[in-house]
Amino acid sequence: MIQLTPIDQTVVGQELIQMGEERGMEKGELIGNIQMAQRFLRRRITTKKKLLQKSTDELRAMLRKLESALSV
């Protein structure tokens, strides 16, 4: 019988896990900044659930737009 190594115990698996964690942290930071900017601008706060459905690029674009509104 072939014994397979669990993915999280391989170098590649550990690297993939780390990449996922980093992306998740970046996305969480973007979401927090978006919601904070919306509060400062007294806009309706987009739910975390809706923001999590967006790509990182979409979140960055949203944040840039909000930041430019804050700079005015």
ChimeraX commands (.cxc) that place a marker at each C-alpha (Angstrom):
marker #1 position 0.00,0.00,0.00 radius 0.5
marker #1 position 1.31,3.44,-0.91 radius 0.5
marker #1 position 1.69,5.89,1.97 radius 0.5
marker #1 position 1.13,9.52,0.95 radius 0.5
marker #1 position 2.57,12.43,2.90 radius 0.5
marker #1 position -0.09,14.91,4.01 radius 0.5
marker #1 position 0.16,18.10,1.93 radius 0.5
marker #1 position 0.73,20.31,4.98 radius 0.5
marker #1 position 3.83,18.30,5.83 radius 0.5
marker #1 position 5.52,18.94,2.49 radius 0.5
marker #1 position 7.61,21.99,1.58 radius 0.5
marker #1 position 5.26,22.87,-1.28 radius 0.5
marker #1 position 2.24,22.47,0.98 radius 0.5
marker #1 position 3.73,24.72,3.63 radius 0.5
marker #1 position 4.56,27.36,1.02 radius 0.5
marker #1 position 1.01,27.25,-0.34 radius 0.5
marker #1 position -0.42,27.60,3.15 radius 0.5
marker #1 position 1.83,30.60,3.82 radius 0.5
marker #1 position 0.82,32.22,0.52 radius 0.5
marker #1 position -2.84,31.76,1.40 radius 0.5
marker #1 position -2.34,33.26,4.84 radius 0.5
marker #1 position -0.53,36.29,3.39 radius 0.5
marker #1 position -3.27,36.86,0.81 radius 0.5
marker #1 position -5.90,36.55,3.50 radius 0.5
marker #1 position -4.14,39.07,5.71 radius 0.5
marker #1 position -3.78,41.51,2.81 radius 0.5
marker #1 position -7.44,41.16,1.92 radius 0.5
marker #1 position -8.45,41.65,5.56 radius 0.5
marker #1 position -6.35,44.80,5.82 radius 0.5
marker #1 position -7.88,46.20,2.62 radius 0.5
marker #1 position -11.39,45.45,3.88 radius 0.5
marker #1 position -10.68,47.17,7.20 radius 0.5
marker #1 position -9.31,50.25,5.44 radius 0.5
marker #1 position -12.26,50.39,3.05 radius 0.5
marker #1 position -14.76,50.23,5.88 radius 0.5
marker #1 position -12.87,52.86,7.87 radius 0.5
marker #1 position -12.77,55.22,4.88 radius 0.5
marker #1 position -16.49,54.67,4.35 radius 0.5
marker #1 position -17.10,55.62,7.99 radius 0.5
marker #1 position -14.99,58.80,7.69 radius 0.5
marker #1 position -16.88,59.74,4.54 radius 0.5
marker #1 position -20.19,58.92,6.26 radius 0.5
marker #1 position -21.07,56.44,3.54 radius 0.5
marker #1 position -22.96,53.21,3.93 radius 0.5
marker #1 position -20.56,50.52,5.15 radius 0.5
marker #1 position -20.17,47.62,2.72 radius 0.5
marker #1 position -20.51,44.34,4.60 radius 0.5
marker #1 position -17.48,42.16,5.08 radius 0.5
marker #1 position -19.37,39.34,3.35 radius 0.5
marker #1 position -19.76,41.45,0.17 radius 0.5
marker #1 position -16.17,42.66,0.28 radius 0.5
marker #1 position -14.81,39.12,0.70 radius 0.5
marker #1 position -16.44,38.21,-2.62 radius 0.5
marker #1 position -14.29,40.78,-4.42 radius 0.5
marker #1 position -10.80,40.15,-5.73 radius 0.5
marker #1 position -7.79,41.83,-4.16 radius 0.5
marker #1 position -7.47,44.06,-7.24 radius 0.5
marker #1 position -11.11,45.14,-6.93 radius 0.5
marker #1 position -10.58,45.94,-3.25 radius 0.5
marker #1 position -7.45,47.98,-4.04 radius 0.5
marker #1 position -9.36,49.97,-6.67 radius 0.5
marker #1 position -12.20,50.59,-4.23 radius 0.5
marker #1 position -9.79,51.80,-1.57 radius 0.5
marker #1 position -7.97,54.11,-4.02 radius 0.5
marker #1 position -11.30,55.70,-4.94 radius 0.5
marker #1 position -12.22,56.21,-1.28 radius 0.5
marker #1 position -8.78,57.59,-0.45 radius 0.5
marker #1 position -9.03,60.12,-3.27 radius 0.5
marker #1 position -12.42,61.23,-1.90 radius 0.5
marker #1 position -10.79,61.69,1.53 radius 0.5
marker #1 position -8.03,63.85,0.03 radius 0.5
marker #1 position -10.43,66.43,-1.38 radius 0.5
marker link #1:1,2 radius 0.2
marker link #1:2,3 radius 0.2
marker link #1:3,4 radius 0.2
marker link #1:4,5 radius 0.2
marker link #1:5,6 radius 0.2
marker link #1:6,7 radius 0.2
marker link #1:7,8 radius 0.2
marker link #1:8,9 radius 0.2
marker link #1:9,10 radius 0.2
marker link #1:10,11 radius 0.2
marker link #1:11,12 radius 0.2
marker link #1:12,13 radius 0.2
marker link #1:13,14 radius 0.2
marker link #1:14,15 radius 0.2
marker link #1:15,16 radius 0.2
marker link #1:16,17 radius 0.2
marker link #1:17,18 radius 0.2
marker link #1:18,19 radius 0.2
marker link #1:19,20 radius 0.2
marker link #1:20,21 radius 0.2
marker link #1:21,22 radius 0.2
marker link #1:22,23 radius 0.2
marker link #1:23,24 radius 0.2
marker link #1:24,25 radius 0.2
marker link #1:25,26 radius 0.2
marker link #1:26,27 radius 0.2
marker link #1:27,28 radius 0.2
marker link #1:28,29 radius 0.2
marker link #1:29,30 radius 0.2
marker link #1:30,31 radius 0.2
marker link #1:31,32 radius 0.2
marker link #1:32,33 radius 0.2
marker link #1:33,34 radius 0.2
marker link #1:34,35 radius 0.2
marker link #1:35,36 radius 0.2
marker link #1:36,37 radius 0.2
marker link #1:37,38 radius 0.2
marker link #1:38,39 radius 0.2
marker link #1:39,40 radius 0.2
marker link #1:40,41 radius 0.2
marker link #1:41,42 radius 0.2
marker link #1:42,43 radius 0.2
marker link #1:43,44 radius 0.2
marker link #1:44,45 radius 0.2
marker link #1:45,46 radius 0.2
marker link #1:46,47 radius 0.2
marker link #1:47,48 radius 0.2
marker link #1:48,49 radius 0.2
marker link #1:49,50 radius 0.2
marker link #1:50,51 radius 0.2
marker link #1:51,52 radius 0.2
marker link #1:52,53 radius 0.2
marker link #1:53,54 radius 0.2
marker link #1:54,55 radius 0.2
marker link #1:55,56 radius 0.2
marker link #1:56,57 radius 0.2
marker link #1:57,58 radius 0.2
marker link #1:58,59 radius 0.2
marker link #1:59,60 radius 0.2
marker link #1:60,61 radius 0.2
marker link #1:61,62 radius 0.2
marker link #1:62,63 radius 0.2
marker link #1:63,64 radius 0.2
marker link #1:64,65 radius 0.2
marker link #1:65,66 radius 0.2
marker link #1:66,67 radius 0.2
marker link #1:67,68 radius 0.2
marker link #1:68,69 radius 0.2
marker link #1:69,70 radius 0.2
marker link #1:70,71 radius 0.2
marker link #1:71,72 radius 0.2
view
